[in-house]
Amino acid sequence: MITAMLSDGVPEHLPALDAAGVTELVVIGAPPPGADAAAAWVAELARTWIRPEE
């Protein structure tokens, strides 16, 4: 397993990370305060980084 941690990555980096053998990606960031804002932040991360099943 090769893990990469990014604080400023974008999904367009995924092919290069895959080619380098990365098998796990950790996106680093601090959620905003407040439950509603944190939930919206997590939802946006999911929309950005998780591909829908094909």
C-alpha positions, 0 to 999 in steps of 0.5 A, spaced: 500 500 500 502 506 498 498 512 501 499 520 499 496 525 503 494 532 499 492 538 502 491 542 495 490 536 490 485 536 485 481 530 482 486 531 475 492 529 479 489 522 480 491 518 474 498 521 476 498 518 483 495 511 480 501 511 475 506 512 481 502 506 485 498 510 490 493 505 492 490 510 498 489 517 498 488 522 504 485 529 503 487 533 508 483 539 511 480 542 517 472 542 516 469 549 518 465 550 525 458 548 526 455 541 524 451 544 518 457 547 515 461 541 516 456 536 513 456 541 507 464 541 507 464 533 507 458 533 502 462 537 497 469 533 498 465 527 496 462 530 490 469 532 488 473 526 489 468 520 489 467 517 482 460 515 481 459 507 480 459 506 473 
